[in-house]
Amino acid sequence: MAHDLIIFDLDGTLVDSETLANRVFYEKLVTLGLDPAFDLTRVTRDFTGLTVSNCLSLARDTYGLPSVPDGFVAELKEATYASYRQALVPIAGVPAMLQQLSQPKCVASSSAPEKIAFSLELTGLATHFGDKLFSVHHVAEPKPAPDVYLYAAAQMGHAPARCAAIEDSLPGATAGIRAGMTVFAYRPEGDDAAFAALGCRVFRDMAALPALLAA
């Protein structure tokens, strides 16, 4: 089917930020007393696709970390931005892929609005989206709830059933499916059984996306 609107997740889908952000988050948690049993690999797996607030709740409830001190989130943000300034790049193939898409497009992300804009500007992708940037901060519930996808579709003036959502995380893919959209799951390293079970169309190379969207 033709898609009237293409809605992109940000982290891990448009920009290669998750490794950077999760490493900073992990290092900050270690300074608070995180048990070494919770290594970076586990933290990366558990945190992908979640808001900072949900990550902190997970660290408290599942990892047994005490409540974070005042100012922690601000320190985390500054350290993350510093890491981005040094090393943030687009996901491989994304700039060329975006150039090929003729449909309207926007971003629907778990990141804060200013972080979305910062990441896109830093990586040279901002011109593809303008001000069409939507955050879970605009809605009641974060991913895996469908709220941010439904909000983005409404703001852009398109029916959810006519939208494609491009995701890399299970919470995000679940949100897109719950919104009634066609979800394309970017899984370059495999590990796609859970995404296929949701009903996502799995792909491994951003260069392949324009043809998939046109099919």
C-alpha positions as CSV (number, residue, x, y, z in Angstrom):
1,M,0.0,0.0,0.0
2,A,1.1,3.6,-0.5
3,H,1.9,5.5,2.7
4,D,0.7,9.1,3.1
5,L,3.1,9.9,5.9
6,I,6.4,8.4,7.1
7,I,7.1,8.7,10.8
8,F,10.6,8.1,12.0
9,D,11.8,7.2,15.5
10,L,15.1,9.1,16.2
11,D,17.6,7.2,18.3
12,G,19.0,4.1,16.6
13,T,16.8,4.8,13.6
14,L,18.0,8.2,12.2
15,V,21.0,8.9,14.4
16,D,23.5,6.5,15.9
17,S,23.0,7.7,19.4
18,E,22.1,4.7,21.5
19,T,25.6,3.4,22.1
20,L,26.8,6.9,23.1
21,A,23.8,7.7,25.3
22,N,23.7,4.3,27.0
23,R,27.4,4.4,27.8
24,V,27.1,7.8,29.4
25,F,24.0,6.7,31.4
26,Y,25.8,3.5,32.5
27,E,28.8,5.4,33.7
28,K,26.6,7.8,35.6
29,L,24.8,4.9,37.3
30,V,28.0,3.2,38.3
31,T,29.0,6.4,40.1
32,L,25.7,6.0,42.1
33,G,26.6,2.5,43.1
34,L,25.2,0.3,40.3
35,D,26.1,-3.4,40.9
36,P,28.7,-4.4,38.4
37,A,26.5,-7.4,37.5
38,F,24.5,-5.0,35.5
39,D,27.0,-4.5,32.7
40,L,26.8,-2.1,29.7
41,T,25.3,-4.8,27.4
42,R,22.4,-5.4,29.8
43,V,21.8,-1.7,30.4
44,T,21.8,-1.0,26.6
45,R,19.3,-3.8,26.0
46,D,17.0,-2.7,28.8
47,F,17.1,1.0,28.2
48,T,16.7,1.1,24.4
49,G,13.5,2.9,23.4
50,L,12.6,4.1,26.9
51,T,12.4,7.7,28.3
52,V,15.0,8.8,30.8
53,S,12.3,8.7,33.5
54,N,11.4,5.1,32.7
55,C,15.1,4.2,32.6
56,L,15.5,5.6,36.1
57,S,12.5,3.7,37.3
58,L,13.9,0.5,35.8
59,A,17.3,1.2,37.5
60,R,15.5,1.6,40.8
61,D,12.9,-1.2,40.6
62,T,14.9,-3.8,38.7
63,Y,18.6,-3.0,39.4
64,G,18.0,-2.0,43.0
65,L,19.6,1.4,42.6
66,P,18.6,4.1,45.1
67,S,16.8,7.2,44.1
68,V,19.0,9.6,42.1
69,P,20.2,12.8,43.7
70,D,18.9,16.3,42.7
71,G,20.6,17.5,39.6
72,F,21.3,14.0,38.2
73,V,19.1,14.4,35.1
74,A,20.7,17.7,34.3
75,E,24.2,16.3,34.7
76,L,23.2,13.3,32.5
77,K,21.9,15.6,29.8
78,E,25.0,17.7,29.7
79,A,27.3,14.6,29.6
80,T,25.2,13.1,26.8
81,Y,25.3,16.3,24.8
82,A,29.1,16.4,25.2
83,S,29.4,12.9,23.9
84,Y,27.1,13.7,21.0
85,R,29.2,16.7,20.0
86,Q,32.2,14.5,19.8
87,A,30.8,11.4,18.0
88,L,27.2,11.6,16.9
89,V,26.6,10.6,13.3
90,P,23.6,9.5,11.2
91,I,22.8,5.9,10.9
92,A,24.5,4.5,7.9
93,G,22.5,5.2,4.7
94,V,20.0,7.5,6.3
95,P,21.0,10.8,4.5
96,A,20.7,9.2,1.0
97,M,17.5,7.4,2.0
98,L,15.8,10.6,3.2
99,Q,16.8,12.3,-0.1
100,Q,14.8,9.6,-2.0
101,L,11.6,9.9,0.0
102,S,8.9,12.1,-1.6
103,Q,6.2,11.5,1.1
104,P,5.7,13.9,4.0
105,K,7.8,12.8,7.0
106,C,8.2,13.7,10.6
107,V,9.9,12.4,13.8
108,A,8.2,10.8,16.8
109,S,10.7,10.1,19.6
110,S,11.1,9.2,23.2
111,S,13.7,11.9,23.5
112,A,12.9,15.4,24.8
113,P,12.0,18.0,22.1
114,E,15.3,19.9,22.5
115,K,17.3,16.7,22.2
116,I,15.5,15.7,19.0
117,A,16.3,19.1,17.5
118,F,19.9,19.1,18.7
119,S,20.6,15.6,17.4
120,L,19.1,16.3,13.9
121,E,21.0,19.6,13.6
122,L,24.2,18.1,14.7
123,T,24.0,15.3,12.1
124,G,22.8,17.5,9.3
125,L,19.3,15.9,9.1
126,A,17.3,18.8,10.4
127,T,16.5,20.1,6.9
128,H,14.5,16.9,6.1
129,F,12.0,17.5,8.9
130,G,11.8,21.2,9.7
131,D,9.6,21.7,12.8
132,K,7.8,18.4,12.3
133,L,9.3,16.9,15.5
134,F,7.1,15.2,18.1
135,S,8.1,13.9,21.5
136,V,6.6,11.7,24.1
137,H,6.8,14.8,26.2
138,H,3.8,16.1,24.2
139,V,1.6,13.2,25.2
140,A,0.2,11.3,28.2
141,E,2.0,8.0,27.9
142,P,5.4,7.1,26.4
143,K,6.2,4.2,24.1
144,P,5.1,1.4,24.0
145,A,1.8,3.2,24.3
146,P,0.7,4.5,20.9
147,D,0.2,8.1,22.0
148,V,3.1,9.8,20.3
149,Y,2.4,8.1,17.0
150,L,-1.2,9.0,17.1
151,Y,-0.3,12.6,18.1
152,A,2.2,12.9,15.2
153,A,-0.3,11.6,12.7
154,A,-3.0,14.0,13.9
155,Q,-0.7,16.9,13.9
156,M,0.4,16.1,10.3
157,G,-3.2,15.5,9.2
158,H,-3.1,11.9,8.3
159,A,-5.0,8.8,9.3
160,P,-2.9,6.3,11.3
161,A,-3.7,3.4,8.9
162,R,-2.1,5.4,6.1
163,C,1.1,6.0,8.0
164,A,4.4,4.0,8.2
165,A,6.4,4.0,11.4
166,I,10.1,3.4,11.2
167,E,11.5,1.9,14.4
168,D,14.5,0.1,15.8
169,S,13.3,-0.8,19.4
170,L,10.6,-3.1,20.7
171,P,8.8,-0.5,22.7
172,G,8.7,1.8,19.7
173,A,7.6,-0.9,17.3
174,T,4.9,-1.9,19.8
175,A,3.7,1.7,19.9
176,G,3.5,1.9,16.1
177,I,1.5,-1.4,15.9
178,R,-0.9,-0.2,18.6
179,A,-1.4,3.0,16.7
180,G,-2.6,1.0,13.7
181,M,0.3,1.8,11.5
182,T,2.5,-0.3,9.3
183,V,5.8,-0.6,11.2
184,F,9.2,-1.1,9.5
185,A,11.7,-2.4,12.0
186,Y,15.3,-1.6,11.3
187,R,17.3,-4.5,12.7
188,P,20.8,-4.4,11.1
189,E,22.2,-7.1,13.5
190,G,19.3,-9.5,13.2
191,D,17.6,-10.5,16.5
192,D,14.2,-9.8,14.8
193,A,11.9,-12.6,15.9
194,A,10.0,-10.5,18.4
195,F,9.5,-7.8,15.8
196,A,8.3,-10.2,13.2
197,A,5.9,-11.7,15.8
198,L,4.4,-8.2,16.3
199,G,3.7,-7.9,12.6
200,C,6.6,-5.6,11.7
201,R,8.3,-5.6,8.3
202,V,11.9,-6.2,9.2
203,F,14.8,-4.7,7.2
204,R,18.5,-4.5,7.7
205,D,19.8,-1.7,5.4
206,M,18.5,1.8,5.2
207,A,19.2,1.8,1.4
208,A,16.3,-0.7,1.1
209,L,13.7,1.4,2.8
210,P,12.5,3.6,-0.1
211,A,11.6,0.5,-2.1
212,L,9.9,-1.2,0.8
213,L,7.8,1.9,1.4
214,A,6.8,2.1,-2.2
215,A,5.8,-1.6,-2.4
